[in-house]
């Protein structure tokens, strides 16, 4: 697996590089600003880009905007955003393009290196790894006019767990219900959102997130 990292803090950038290399991944570029990220993705065509939202020179949303531009230039590039903040507008744009795996993790929740490595692998394979806080904010922004408002509290909970990248079995274990109950909830979610059936777990998650971010 080939990885590009964009992180302005040298210590954190080196730490992520070392962690991923120790777990069998090839870090083909580790850069500190958005322009360098776009150049690296175009040049290296990595399996995934791991990107901090706030990069030089403005330290606002340069990383996220650069990730969106990188995916525009190299469609299908998986992106895992790591940030201290939820930048809703650009997060929605990143999710809505439907081009490859996507993840958005908050730094203060990344306590387990093994979980971070697992998230990188899952997103690189086309899946998702969404922080629960990110999912909650994206759901909340839609308001009562959205079909999401028609979901039951349990269906919203299932949708959030799906977005985190959990399997049906993992969702069932978390909610202490049967696999069949989870499948029924998921079917109801797609029916209420008008999305129909989808191929594969990560594709249906991305479809839901794209829908949530489309308006």
Secondary structure, DSSP 4 states (H G I P E B T S, - for coil): -EEEEE-S-HHHHHHHHHHHHHTT-EEEEEESBHHHHHHHHHHH--SEEEEES--BTTSSSHHHHHHHHHHHHSTT-EEEEEESS--HHHHHHHHHT--S-EEEEEGGG---HHHHHHHHHHHHTT-EEE-HHHHHHHHHTT-TTSGGGGS-HHHHHHHHHHHTT--HHHHHHHHT--HHHHHHHHHHHHHHHT----SSHHHHHHHHHHHHT--
